[in-house]
Amino acid sequence: MKILLPFVIGLLLIPTTTIAGGSATINWSDPASYKDIKAAIGTQEQFRKQVFTELETYLQKLAASLPNGQKLEMTVTDLDLAGYLRTSDTLRGYSDIRVVKDMYPAKIQFQYRLLDSNGDILKQGSESLKSMPPGSAASMRFNANNPLSIEKRMLKNWFTQTIK
């Protein structure tokens, strides 16, 4: 035991190398003008913050797969969440619910730049994305346990085809 303890402590002190991968920065330009980012529950400000945080976290997860030091910069100029809000009569009165159907796809517009570790531009452009075409079986596979699953799938498809 006397020999094992210093050995274990020595292993803990050895520096480890972490492969960091890439990163992402998202700027939400004039969100008050976005087509549809309306809250069904809670305040508009809370809902907007939740949506932005959820999408930023997801894009950062995607960017982590980039080569070390690469950075994806995005400026979102419009966001239209899948579905639409409808007022519904409940036991507690009226409340809004988001109805998700093929005829109301998710949409997002943004400019992007992919930078290398030196800050040089590898790719850049403007995008106007729309979730899969209406009527497609895969277009609206909504997952209630995964917030913004349609929007995330749309961004992942773009990232895989354009950035990776």
ChimeraX commands (.cxc) that place a marker at each C-alpha (Angstrom):
marker #1 position 0.00,0.00,0.00 radius 0.5
marker #1 position 2.92,2.35,0.78 radius 0.5
marker #1 position 4.21,1.96,-2.78 radius 0.5
marker #1 position 0.80,2.10,-4.46 radius 0.5
marker #1 position -0.32,5.39,-2.90 radius 0.5
marker #1 position 2.61,7.51,-4.22 radius 0.5
marker #1 position 2.20,5.86,-7.63 radius 0.5
marker #1 position -1.51,6.81,-7.80 radius 0.5
marker #1 position -0.75,10.35,-6.62 radius 0.5
marker #1 position 1.98,10.60,-9.27 radius 0.5
marker #1 position -0.47,9.54,-11.99 radius 0.5
marker #1 position -2.92,12.21,-10.90 radius 0.5
marker #1 position -0.23,14.88,-11.21 radius 0.5
marker #1 position 0.73,13.97,-14.79 radius 0.5
marker #1 position -0.70,16.60,-17.15 radius 0.5
marker #1 position -3.29,15.26,-19.55 radius 0.5
marker #1 position -3.80,16.37,-23.11 radius 0.5
marker #1 position -7.30,17.31,-24.16 radius 0.5
marker #1 position -8.33,17.46,-27.79 radius 0.5
marker #1 position -10.41,20.62,-27.81 radius 0.5
marker #1 position -11.78,20.63,-31.34 radius 0.5
marker #1 position -13.46,23.69,-32.79 radius 0.5
marker #1 position -15.80,26.26,-31.31 radius 0.5
marker #1 position -18.84,28.30,-32.30 radius 0.5
marker #1 position -20.01,31.83,-31.61 radius 0.5
marker #1 position -23.58,32.85,-32.41 radius 0.5
marker #1 position -24.81,36.45,-32.61 radius 0.5
marker #1 position -28.58,36.98,-32.58 radius 0.5
marker #1 position -29.16,40.10,-34.68 radius 0.5
marker #1 position -32.36,42.05,-33.86 radius 0.5
marker #1 position -34.33,39.12,-32.39 radius 0.5
marker #1 position -37.44,41.27,-31.89 radius 0.5
marker #1 position -37.91,41.22,-35.68 radius 0.5
marker #1 position -37.73,37.42,-36.04 radius 0.5
marker #1 position -40.79,35.90,-37.74 radius 0.5
marker #1 position -41.76,33.40,-35.04 radius 0.5
marker #1 position -40.05,32.91,-31.75 radius 0.5
marker #1 position -43.19,33.40,-29.71 radius 0.5
marker #1 position -43.60,31.89,-26.25 radius 0.5
marker #1 position -46.38,29.40,-25.62 radius 0.5
marker #1 position -45.50,29.19,-21.91 radius 0.5
marker #1 position -43.73,31.74,-19.72 radius 0.5
marker #1 position -42.58,35.20,-20.69 radius 0.5
marker #1 position -41.38,36.09,-24.15 radius 0.5
marker #1 position -37.95,37.05,-22.78 radius 0.5
marker #1 position -37.52,33.73,-20.93 radius 0.5
marker #1 position -38.61,31.73,-23.95 radius 0.5
marker #1 position -36.29,33.62,-26.31 radius 0.5
marker #1 position -33.36,33.11,-23.95 radius 0.5
marker #1 position -34.17,29.40,-23.65 radius 0.5
marker #1 position -34.35,28.96,-27.44 radius 0.5
marker #1 position -31.10,30.86,-28.02 radius 0.5
marker #1 position -29.28,28.91,-25.30 radius 0.5
marker #1 position -30.54,25.57,-26.63 radius 0.5
marker #1 position -29.47,26.34,-30.22 radius 0.5
marker #1 position -26.11,27.85,-29.16 radius 0.5
marker #1 position -25.31,24.76,-27.07 radius 0.5
marker #1 position -26.21,22.52,-29.99 radius 0.5
marker #1 position -24.10,24.48,-32.49 radius 0.5
marker #1 position -21.17,24.44,-30.06 radius 0.5
marker #1 position -21.55,20.66,-29.82 radius 0.5
marker #1 position -21.45,20.40,-33.62 radius 0.5
marker #1 position -18.43,22.74,-33.82 radius 0.5
marker #1 position -16.54,20.60,-31.30 radius 0.5
marker #1 position -16.15,18.06,-34.13 radius 0.5
marker #1 position -14.16,20.58,-36.20 radius 0.5
marker #1 position -10.36,20.37,-36.28 radius 0.5
marker #1 position -8.66,21.89,-33.26 radius 0.5
marker #1 position -8.67,25.70,-33.35 radius 0.5
marker #1 position -11.29,26.17,-36.07 radius 0.5
marker #1 position -14.11,28.56,-35.20 radius 0.5
marker #1 position -17.59,28.90,-36.64 radius 0.5
marker #1 position -19.05,32.40,-36.38 radius 0.5
marker #1 position -22.74,32.89,-37.15 radius 0.5
marker #1 position -24.99,35.95,-37.20 radius 0.5
marker #1 position -28.64,34.93,-37.20 radius 0.5
marker #1 position -30.90,37.48,-38.89 radius 0.5
marker #1 position -34.22,35.60,-38.76 radius 0.5
marker #1 position -35.71,32.59,-37.03 radius 0.5
marker #1 position -39.10,30.98,-37.58 radius 0.5
marker #1 position -39.70,28.00,-35.30 radius 0.5
marker #1 position -41.51,24.94,-36.63 radius 0.5
marker #1 position -45.27,25.10,-36.24 radius 0.5
marker #1 position -47.45,27.97,-35.10 radius 0.5
marker #1 position -49.06,29.16,-31.88 radius 0.5
marker #1 position -52.74,28.47,-31.34 radius 0.5
marker #1 position -54.86,29.55,-28.39 radius 0.5
marker #1 position -56.40,26.57,-26.68 radius 0.5
marker #1 position -59.18,26.36,-24.10 radius 0.5
marker #1 position -57.99,24.47,-21.03 radius 0.5
marker #1 position -59.42,23.83,-17.58 radius 0.5
marker #1 position -57.40,26.80,-16.30 radius 0.5
marker #1 position -58.56,29.14,-19.03 radius 0.5
marker #1 position -56.95,29.94,-22.33 radius 0.5
marker #1 position -53.33,29.23,-23.14 radius 0.5
marker #1 position -51.17,29.07,-26.22 radius 0.5
marker #1 position -49.82,25.81,-27.59 radius 0.5
marker #1 position -47.38,25.25,-30.45 radius 0.5
marker #1 position -48.91,23.11,-33.19 radius 0.5
marker #1 position -46.30,21.40,-35.36 radius 0.5
marker #1 position -47.34,20.34,-38.86 radius 0.5
marker #1 position -45.54,19.84,-42.19 radius 0.5
marker #1 position -47.11,22.98,-43.61 radius 0.5
marker #1 position -45.31,25.13,-40.99 radius 0.5
marker #1 position -41.59,24.30,-41.41 radius 0.5
marker #1 position -38.77,25.75,-39.35 radius 0.5
marker #1 position -36.71,28.45,-41.07 radius 0.5
marker #1 position -33.52,30.28,-40.22 radius 0.5
marker #1 position -31.44,32.91,-42.02 radius 0.5
marker #1 position -27.84,33.67,-41.12 radius 0.5
marker #1 position -24.39,34.62,-42.31 radius 0.5
marker #1 position -21.44,32.47,-41.30 radius 0.5
marker #1 position -17.68,32.34,-41.37 radius 0.5
marker #1 position -15.47,29.35,-40.67 radius 0.5
marker #1 position -12.04,30.44,-39.45 radius 0.5
marker #1 position -8.86,28.44,-39.02 radius 0.5
marker #1 position -6.71,28.66,-35.88 radius 0.5
marker #1 position -4.91,31.73,-37.32 radius 0.5
marker #1 position -8.19,33.59,-37.96 radius 0.5
marker #1 position -8.04,33.10,-41.74 radius 0.5
marker #1 position -11.39,32.52,-43.46 radius 0.5
marker #1 position -11.85,28.97,-44.72 radius 0.5
marker #1 position -15.52,29.34,-45.74 radius 0.5
marker #1 position -18.16,32.04,-45.55 radius 0.5
marker #1 position -21.61,32.70,-46.86 radius 0.5
marker #1 position -25.26,33.46,-46.25 radius 0.5
marker #1 position -27.86,30.78,-45.71 radius 0.5
marker #1 position -31.64,30.62,-45.74 radius 0.5
marker #1 position -32.53,27.19,-44.39 radius 0.5
marker #1 position -35.91,25.54,-44.26 radius 0.5
marker #1 position -36.70,22.19,-42.64 radius 0.5
marker #1 position -37.39,19.29,-44.97 radius 0.5
marker #1 position -40.13,19.73,-47.60 radius 0.5
marker #1 position -43.74,19.52,-46.44 radius 0.5
marker #1 position -45.19,16.04,-46.74 radius 0.5
marker #1 position -41.85,14.37,-46.17 radius 0.5
marker #1 position -42.09,11.69,-43.50 radius 0.5
marker #1 position -38.81,12.88,-41.98 radius 0.5
marker #1 position -39.71,16.55,-42.13 radius 0.5
marker #1 position -41.57,16.80,-38.86 radius 0.5
marker #1 position -40.39,13.98,-36.66 radius 0.5
marker #1 position -40.97,16.09,-33.60 radius 0.5
marker #1 position -39.46,14.83,-30.36 radius 0.5
marker #1 position -41.14,16.34,-27.29 radius 0.5
marker #1 position -38.21,15.19,-25.14 radius 0.5
marker #1 position -35.72,17.06,-27.31 radius 0.5
marker #1 position -36.60,20.76,-27.49 radius 0.5
marker #1 position -36.18,22.26,-30.95 radius 0.5
marker #1 position -35.51,18.84,-32.50 radius 0.5
marker #1 position -36.67,20.01,-35.94 radius 0.5
marker #1 position -34.50,23.14,-35.85 radius 0.5
marker #1 position -31.51,21.13,-34.61 radius 0.5
marker #1 position -31.91,18.54,-37.37 radius 0.5
marker #1 position -32.05,21.33,-39.96 radius 0.5
marker #1 position -28.84,22.91,-38.57 radius 0.5
marker #1 position -27.08,19.55,-38.36 radius 0.5
marker #1 position -27.86,18.81,-42.02 radius 0.5
marker #1 position -26.46,22.21,-43.03 radius 0.5
marker #1 position -23.37,21.77,-40.85 radius 0.5
marker #1 position -22.65,18.29,-42.22 radius 0.5
marker #1 position -23.11,19.32,-45.86 radius 0.5
marker #1 position -21.48,22.76,-45.74 radius 0.5
marker #1 position -18.99,22.98,-42.89 radius 0.5
marker #1 position -17.66,19.46,-42.27 radius 0.5
marker link #1:1,2 radius 0.2
marker link #1:2,3 radius 0.2
marker link #1:3,4 radius 0.2
marker link #1:4,5 radius 0.2
marker link #1:5,6 radius 0.2
marker link #1:6,7 radius 0.2
marker link #1:7,8 radius 0.2
marker link #1:8,9 radius 0.2
marker link #1:9,10 radius 0.2
marker link #1:10,11 radius 0.2
marker link #1:11,12 radius 0.2
marker link #1:12,13 radius 0.2
marker link #1:13,14 radius 0.2
marker link #1:14,15 radius 0.2
marker link #1:15,16 radius 0.2
marker link #1:16,17 radius 0.2
marker link #1:17,18 radius 0.2
marker link #1:18,19 radius 0.2
marker link #1:19,20 radius 0.2
marker link #1:20,21 radius 0.2
marker link #1:21,22 radius 0.2
marker link #1:22,23 radius 0.2
marker link #1:23,24 radius 0.2
marker link #1:24,25 radius 0.2
marker link #1:25,26 radius 0.2
marker link #1:26,27 radius 0.2
marker link #1:27,28 radius 0.2
marker link #1:28,29 radius 0.2
marker link #1:29,30 radius 0.2
marker link #1:30,31 radius 0.2
marker link #1:31,32 radius 0.2
marker link #1:32,33 radius 0.2
marker link #1:33,34 radius 0.2
marker link #1:34,35 radius 0.2
marker link #1:35,36 radius 0.2
marker link #1:36,37 radius 0.2
marker link #1:37,38 radius 0.2
marker link #1:38,39 radius 0.2
marker link #1:39,40 radius 0.2
marker link #1:40,41 radius 0.2
marker link #1:41,42 radius 0.2
marker link #1:42,43 radius 0.2
marker link #1:43,44 radius 0.2
marker link #1:44,45 radius 0.2
marker link #1:45,46 radius 0.2
marker link #1:46,47 radius 0.2
marker link #1:47,48 radius 0.2
marker link #1:48,49 radius 0.2
marker link #1:49,50 radius 0.2
marker link #1:50,51 radius 0.2
marker link #1:51,52 radius 0.2
marker link #1:52,53 radius 0.2
marker link #1:53,54 radius 0.2
marker link #1:54,55 radius 0.2
marker link #1:55,56 radius 0.2
marker link #1:56,57 radius 0.2
marker link #1:57,58 radius 0.2
marker link #1:58,59 radius 0.2
marker link #1:59,60 radius 0.2
marker link #1:60,61 radius 0.2
marker link #1:61,62 radius 0.2
marker link #1:62,63 radius 0.2
marker link #1:63,64 radius 0.2
marker link #1:64,65 radius 0.2
marker link #1:65,66 radius 0.2
marker link #1:66,67 radius 0.2
marker link #1:67,68 radius 0.2
marker link #1:68,69 radius 0.2
marker link #1:69,70 radius 0.2
marker link #1:70,71 radius 0.2
marker link #1:71,72 radius 0.2
marker link #1:72,73 radius 0.2
marker link #1:73,74 radius 0.2
marker link #1:74,75 radius 0.2
marker link #1:75,76 radius 0.2
marker link #1:76,77 radius 0.2
marker link #1:77,78 radius 0.2
marker link #1:78,79 radius 0.2
marker link #1:79,80 radius 0.2
marker link #1:80,81 radius 0.2
marker link #1:81,82 radius 0.2
marker link #1:82,83 radius 0.2
marker link #1:83,84 radius 0.2
marker link #1:84,85 radius 0.2
marker link #1:85,86 radius 0.2
marker link #1:86,87 radius 0.2
marker link #1:87,88 radius 0.2
marker link #1:88,89 radius 0.2
marker link #1:89,90 radius 0.2
marker link #1:90,91 radius 0.2
marker link #1:91,92 radius 0.2
marker link #1:92,93 radius 0.2
marker link #1:93,94 radius 0.2
marker link #1:94,95 radius 0.2
marker link #1:95,96 radius 0.2
marker link #1:96,97 radius 0.2
marker link #1:97,98 radius 0.2
marker link #1:98,99 radius 0.2
marker link #1:99,100 radius 0.2
marker link #1:100,101 radius 0.2
marker link #1:101,102 radius 0.2
marker link #1:102,103 radius 0.2
marker link #1:103,104 radius 0.2
marker link #1:104,105 radius 0.2
marker link #1:105,106 radius 0.2
marker link #1:106,107 radius 0.2
marker link #1:107,108 radius 0.2
marker link #1:108,109 radius 0.2
marker link #1:109,110 radius 0.2
marker link #1:110,111 radius 0.2
marker link #1:111,112 radius 0.2
marker link #1:112,113 radius 0.2
marker link #1:113,114 radius 0.2
marker link #1:114,115 radius 0.2
marker link #1:115,116 radius 0.2
marker link #1:116,117 radius 0.2
marker link #1:117,118 radius 0.2
marker link #1:118,119 radius 0.2
marker link #1:119,120 radius 0.2
marker link #1:120,121 radius 0.2
marker link #1:121,122 radius 0.2
marker link #1:122,123 radius 0.2
marker link #1:123,124 radius 0.2
marker link #1:124,125 radius 0.2
marker link #1:125,126 radius 0.2
marker link #1:126,127 radius 0.2
marker link #1:127,128 radius 0.2
marker link #1:128,129 radius 0.2
marker link #1:129,130 radius 0.2
marker link #1:130,131 radius 0.2
marker link #1:131,132 radius 0.2
marker link #1:132,133 radius 0.2
marker link #1:133,134 radius 0.2
marker link #1:134,135 radius 0.2
marker link #1:135,136 radius 0.2
marker link #1:136,137 radius 0.2
marker link #1:137,138 radius 0.2
marker link #1:138,139 radius 0.2
marker link #1:139,140 radius 0.2
marker link #1:140,141 radius 0.2
marker link #1:141,142 radius 0.2
marker link #1:142,143 radius 0.2
marker link #1:143,144 radius 0.2
marker link #1:144,145 radius 0.2
marker link #1:145,146 radius 0.2
marker link #1:146,147 radius 0.2
marker link #1:147,148 radius 0.2
marker link #1:148,149 radius 0.2
marker link #1:149,150 radius 0.2
marker link #1:150,151 radius 0.2
marker link #1:151,152 radius 0.2
marker link #1:152,153 radius 0.2
marker link #1:153,154 radius 0.2
marker link #1:154,155 radius 0.2
marker link #1:155,156 radius 0.2
marker link #1:156,157 radius 0.2
marker link #1:157,158 radius 0.2
marker link #1:158,159 radius 0.2
marker link #1:159,160 radius 0.2
marker link #1:160,161 radius 0.2
marker link #1:161,162 radius 0.2
marker link #1:162,163 radius 0.2
marker link #1:163,164 radius 0.2
view
